[in-house]
Amino acid sequence: MSAVEYVTHVRPRWSDMDAFGHVNHARMVTLLEEARVPLLFDDATARGLGEFAKGTVVVKLGVDYKEPVIVDGKQLRVGITMTRLRQASFTLAYRVHNGPSESDPVAVTAWTLLAPYDVGAARPRRLAPQERDFLTEHIPEADGA
């Protein structure tokens, strides 16, 4: 599925484990954030689109666990696709593999509904045309979305 995903890698930390020895839910949500931040903040800012870094909020999220993620020093492969692009929000879907390779099993699937936010005005804002272009160029659309 790599041809239709934006792919990045994250490395769980020992502190991400819970009493049962696997990455806990709150830490998994943080790892999802770590997967999308370089794309939406670093890559977008490098293209002159710094507003994502100034204000993007998670409106909703969902996480489904297929198998435990154990911290063993390996990176996790995270594939990201876009399932919905609207005027003032977009939804990203995640496939977290239990290792660095596409052949490693998918341990977690998740999604986040994100909205650009104007911190100064304290309200959501619409995506600029250049931001919409960036999103569609850098994050493949999920099959059937």
C-alpha positions as CSV (number, residue, x, y, z in Angstrom):
1,M,0.0,0.0,0.0
2,S,3.1,2.3,0.1
3,A,2.2,3.8,-3.4
4,V,-0.9,5.3,-1.9
5,E,0.4,6.4,1.5
6,Y,2.6,9.2,2.8
7,V,5.0,7.1,4.8
8,T,7.0,8.1,7.9
9,H,8.5,6.4,10.9
10,V,8.2,7.0,14.6
11,R,10.1,5.4,17.5
12,P,8.3,4.5,20.7
13,R,10.1,5.2,23.9
14,W,10.4,3.0,26.9
15,S,8.3,5.5,28.8
16,D,5.5,4.8,26.3
17,M,4.8,1.4,27.8
18,D,2.1,0.7,30.4
19,A,1.9,-1.9,33.1
20,F,1.0,-4.5,30.6
21,G,4.2,-4.0,28.6
22,H,2.7,-2.4,25.5
23,V,2.3,1.2,24.2
24,N,-0.6,2.7,26.0
25,H,-3.4,4.6,24.3
26,A,-2.3,8.2,25.3
27,R,1.2,7.5,24.0
28,M,-0.1,6.0,20.8
29,V,-2.1,9.2,20.2
30,T,1.2,11.1,20.7
31,L,3.0,8.8,18.2
32,L,0.3,9.6,15.6
33,E,0.9,13.3,16.3
34,E,4.7,12.7,15.8
35,A,3.9,11.1,12.5
36,R,1.9,14.0,11.1
37,V,3.8,17.0,12.5
38,P,6.8,16.8,10.2
39,L,4.4,16.8,7.2
40,L,2.0,19.5,8.3
41,F,4.4,21.7,10.1
42,D,7.9,21.2,8.7
43,D,7.2,20.3,5.1
44,A,4.3,22.8,4.8
45,T,6.4,25.6,6.3
46,A,9.2,24.9,4.0
47,R,6.7,25.5,1.1
48,G,5.7,28.9,2.6
49,L,2.6,27.5,4.4
50,G,3.4,28.3,8.0
51,E,-0.3,28.7,9.1
52,F,-0.6,24.9,9.8
53,A,2.1,25.2,12.4
54,K,0.5,28.3,13.9
55,G,-2.8,26.6,14.4
56,T,-4.1,23.2,13.6
57,V,-6.4,21.4,16.1
58,V,-7.6,17.9,16.4
59,V,-11.4,18.0,16.4
60,K,-12.0,14.2,16.7
61,L,-10.0,11.1,16.7
62,G,-10.5,7.3,16.6
63,V,-8.0,4.6,17.3
64,D,-8.5,0.8,16.7
65,Y,-5.9,-1.7,18.0
66,K,-5.3,-4.9,16.0
67,E,-2.4,-6.1,18.2
68,P,-0.2,-4.8,21.0
69,V,2.7,-2.5,20.1
70,I,5.7,-3.5,22.2
71,V,8.6,-1.2,22.7
72,D,11.7,-3.1,21.5
73,G,13.9,-0.3,20.0
74,K,12.4,-0.6,16.4
75,Q,10.7,2.2,14.6
76,L,7.1,1.9,13.6
77,R,6.1,2.5,10.0
78,V,3.1,4.9,9.7
79,G,1.2,5.3,6.5
80,I,-1.0,8.3,6.2
81,T,-3.8,8.9,3.7
82,M,-6.5,11.6,3.4
83,T,-10.0,10.4,3.6
84,R,-11.8,13.7,3.4
85,L,-10.9,17.3,2.5
86,R,-13.4,20.0,3.2
87,Q,-13.3,23.8,3.2
88,A,-12.4,24.1,6.9
89,S,-11.2,20.6,7.9
90,F,-9.6,17.4,6.7
91,T,-9.4,13.9,7.9
92,L,-6.3,11.8,8.0
93,A,-6.2,8.0,8.3
94,Y,-3.2,6.1,9.8
95,R,-1.9,2.6,9.5
96,V,0.7,1.9,12.1
97,H,2.8,-1.2,11.4
98,N,4.4,-3.1,14.2
99,G,7.9,-2.5,12.8
100,P,9.6,-0.4,10.2
101,S,8.5,-2.4,7.1
102,E,5.4,-2.5,5.0
103,S,5.5,-6.3,5.6
104,D,5.2,-5.9,9.4
105,P,1.7,-6.4,10.6
106,V,-0.6,-3.5,11.0
107,A,-1.0,-3.0,14.7
108,V,-3.1,0.2,14.8
109,T,-5.5,2.0,12.5
110,A,-6.6,5.5,13.4
111,W,-8.0,8.7,12.0
112,T,-8.0,12.3,13.0
113,L,-10.3,15.1,12.0
114,L,-8.2,18.3,11.8
115,A,-9.2,21.9,11.5
116,P,-7.0,24.9,10.8
117,Y,-7.3,27.4,13.6
118,D,-6.7,31.1,13.9
119,V,-5.2,31.5,17.4
120,G,-5.4,35.3,17.3
121,A,-9.1,35.3,16.5
122,A,-9.7,32.2,18.7
123,R,-11.8,30.4,16.0
124,P,-11.5,27.9,13.2
125,R,-10.6,29.2,9.7
126,R,-11.0,28.0,6.2
127,L,-8.1,26.3,4.4
128,A,-6.4,28.6,1.9
129,P,-6.3,27.3,-1.7
130,Q,-2.5,26.8,-1.4
131,E,-3.0,24.7,1.7
132,R,-5.6,22.6,0.0
133,D,-3.1,22.1,-2.9
134,F,-0.4,21.1,-0.5
135,L,-2.6,18.5,1.2
136,T,-3.7,16.9,-2.1
137,E,-0.1,16.9,-3.4
138,H,1.5,15.4,-0.3
139,I,-1.1,13.1,1.2
140,P,-2.6,10.5,-1.1
141,E,-6.3,10.1,-1.0
142,A,-7.4,6.8,0.5
143,D,-8.9,4.2,-1.9
144,G,-12.7,4.7,-2.1
145,A,-12.6,7.9,-0.1
